[in-house]
Every structure is written in structure tokens, then in C-alpha cells.
Amino acid sequence: AQSVTQLDSHVSVSEGTPVLLRCNYSSSYSPSLFWYVQHPNKGLQLLLKYTSAATLVKGINGFEAEFKKSETSFHLTKPSAHMSDAAEYFCVVSDQGANAGKSTFGDGTTLTVKP
Amino acid sequence: SAVISQKPSRDICQRGTSLTIQCQVDSQVTMMFWYRQQPGQSLTLIATANQGSEATYESGFVIDKFPISRPNLTFSTLTVSNMSPEDSSIYLCSVEGTSGGAVAQYFGPGTRLTVL
């Protein structure tokens, strides 16, 4: 079985300050982990992915995430928030076993960026 | 990455009617997935559609309510049958693709359904 928990439903930061969106996962197998972003009235866009290579993963738009097996975490960070980062962010887990190909989504974190 | 299109992009339907959503992919894929995103909520997997076999439904979803077709490796349809206002959601088609040598899921733009 696989599951994912996004620890914050809403995060608010000021423009130019760091962003931290937290995600913990559970998986019976070696998981693949993803972060997706969904801007208002737009489709889902893949930000970055972890698939058992380097534990620090760099994505688009300056985002990165670190896979920590001991903490079962995959937190998303960005050094400096931009107004255009305001969106909904989903942490996603997909494992290799019976659920191969199926993705389980977290509940989402709404990121607000204040001027 | 895969390019996915969906039709219609949005629709407003009456209670008791049915709507068929189409999903077209620009490359051949083995598995296609259908998700639902209810207002203000995350995505929930409805079913997995393989070409040449019946779709596999997740708990809480049944074929009579959400029949799926998968006639070839680039196309699938999802029908929302006998609709009620609770079916108002965004319905998304998804496929697996490769990006930088790794597998990821790619999503269509979604179909925004409102049931009155």
C-alpha cells in the first residue's frame, strides 16, 4: 500500500523568502516520488521527480526536493519565492509493486505569495 | 513527455444525463488512467485502462457509473452516467511517459463538468 501526507494545507510566504512544502510518504516498495503544480484553471505540471537516483532532485522554476528515506520525507523547497509560484502543489507517490503505474496524490498545499 | 488532449474542455449537464469524455495521446501508451478532482480537493484515481482488456476500477468506482473504452493505444473515453450534482468535478486523463530517462505521469488539461 502507498500513501502520502502533505503536512500543510496552506502555506503563505512573502516574495523573495524561502518556500518549504512538506510531504511524508508511505510505500511498501521503493517508491517514485513527484511534485506537481496546478495553477488556477490550468492543468497539472510536473515539477520534479525522484526515482532512486540522486536524493537531491532539482526541478523546474528553481524548485528542488530532497528524498530522506530515514524520515520518509520528500519536502519541496525554493530559496526565493516569486509571485508566479502561487498555486496548488501536490506530492505524489508511485511504487513498483502491485500499484505500479498508479499514483497516489496528497491532499495538496496551497501556496500564497505576498508582495 | 506525452502530449494529451481532452474533449470537451468543460460542459454543463442536466441531472440524469450522461457525458462521454475523450482523451487523445500523441504516442502509443500501454496504460491510460482516469482521475477525478472534486472541487477544492486532490486527485483520486477512478480506473486504469489497458488496450484490449476491461478497465480496472478503484474502490468506490464501478463500471456501470463510469464505463471506459480503450479501442487503441492512443485513445480512451470515460463516460459519466446518470449524472448527479455530486459528479461535478474535473476529470483528467493521464499516461505514463519518460522524462530524462525516468518514468513520470503526464496529465491532460482536464474536463470541467458541472451537473445541475
Interface residues (C-beta under 8 A of the other chain):
Chain A: S32 F34 Y36 K42 G43 L44 L46 K49 T51 A53 F90 V92 S94 G101 K102 S103 T104 F105 G106 D107 G108
Chain B: S1 M31 F33 Q41 S42 L43 T44 L45 T48 L92 S94 E96 S99 A102 V103 A104 Q105 Y106 F107 G108 P109 G110
